[in-house]
Structure formats: C-alpha cells, structure tokens
Amino acid sequence: MEQTIEFRYDTQLLLDQYVADGQDVDDLADDLVDEVRDHILSTFKGDSLVVAADSSEDAFGGEKAVLKLHFHTNEPWDVLSYCRTLGEIYDIVVEDMDRQSRGLKG
C-alpha cells in the first residue's frame, strides 16, 4: 500500500541574527523563536514544526541568536525566502520525502 505524504519537503536550516546595540542576546533568541513560529503557523501549510534558538558568539566575539528550524511543507522556497529576511541562513536542507518513501535519494 502506497503512503501519501501531505507535506512533501522536509525543510531545515540554521539562521543567525546579530544583536543590536543594547539588546540582550537571550531576549533576541526568545523573540526570534516566537516570531518565526507564529509567522510560519499563520502563513504556511505544513506540519512537524520545530523552532529553537539560543545565544551564541561568532569567531570575533559578536553576539548573535542562532535559530534552528525544521518544518514539513510543500513550499520550502517560501519558507527559505521568509527566513532570509530575518538574518543569515545556512546549513539548508530540503529533502523530498515522497522520493525517499519510494526508495529514491531525496
């Protein structure tokens, strides 16, 4: 019996957002999680949403929030486009779960 996948693309990424002068990095991380989660839930269809963030430093001592996003959707390019407006995105993975379920590389 063939399995139907409602939301085809497993979309994952990391996002860096740097603090502004006087901003608390932990508050930035918390606010970023809330903003991304709320926007994705209200804008995109999908499931299996996981959004987490923590404070970090870059190699030069700059403070930043690092956000991890995981989301199953049929619109990964729109999710990537939105996230790009918030900061630098990297470690981007978009896997086609339909292909994977048929034994093909995703």
C-alpha positions in Angstrom: 0.0 0.0 0.0 1.5 3.4 -1.1 1.8 6.0 1.6 0.5 9.5 0.7 2.7 12.4 2.1 0.6 15.5 2.6 3.6 17.8 3.1 6.4 16.7 0.8 9.5 18.6 1.7 11.4 18.3 5.0 12.9 21.8 5.3 15.7 22.5 7.8 18.0 25.4 8.3 20.1 27.5 10.7 19.6 31.2 11.0 22.0 33.8 12.6 20.6 37.1 13.8 23.0 39.5 15.4 22.1 41.7 18.4 21.6 45.4 18.1 23.4 47.8 20.5 21.9 47.4 24.0 19.8 44.4 23.1 20.0 41.3 25.3 21.0 38.2 23.2 18.9 35.8 25.2 15.8 38.1 24.7 16.7 38.2 21.0 16.7 34.4 20.8 13.4 34.1 22.6 11.7 36.8 20.5 13.1 35.2 17.3 11.6 31.8 18.1 8.2 33.4 18.8 8.3 35.5 15.6 9.3 32.6 13.3 6.9 30.1 14.9 4.0 32.5 14.8 4.7 33.6 11.2 5.1 30.1 9.9 2.0 28.8 11.6 -0.1 31.7 10.3 1.4 31.8 6.7 2.4 28.4 5.5 0.7 25.0 5.4 2.7 22.2 6.9 3.4 20.0 10.0 6.2 18.8 12.2 7.3 22.4 13.0 10.3 22.7 15.4 11.8 26.1 16.1 14.5 26.5 18.7 17.1 29.2 19.4 20.0 30.0 21.7 22.5 32.7 22.2 26.0 32.4 20.7 29.1 34.3 19.7 30.8 34.4 16.3 34.6 34.0 15.9 35.1 37.7 16.5 33.1 37.8 19.8 29.9 39.2 18.2 26.7 38.1 20.0 24.0 36.5 18.0 20.9 34.3 18.3 21.2 31.0 16.4 17.8 29.6 15.3 17.2 26.0 14.2 14.1 25.4 12.0 12.6 22.1 11.0 9.3 22.1 9.0 7.4 19.8 6.6 5.8 21.8 3.8 5.1 21.9 0.1 6.5 25.5 0.0 10.1 25.2 1.1 11.3 28.0 -1.1 8.8 30.4 0.5 9.9 29.4 4.0 13.6 30.0 2.9 12.6 33.4 1.5 10.9 34.4 4.7 13.8 33.3 6.9 16.3 35.1 4.7 14.6 38.4 5.7 15.5 37.8 9.3 19.2 37.1 9.1 21.8 34.9 7.5 20.6 31.4 6.7 22.9 28.4 6.2 23.1 24.6 6.6 20.0 24.5 4.4 18.5 21.0 3.8 15.4 20.4 1.7 14.6 16.7 1.3 11.8 15.3 -0.8 10.1 12.8 1.5 8.0 11.5 -1.4 11.1 10.4 -3.2 12.5 8.9 0.0 9.4 6.9 0.6 9.8 5.4 -2.9 13.4 4.4 -2.1 15.0 7.2 -4.1 17.6 9.6 -2.9 15.8 12.7 -1.7 
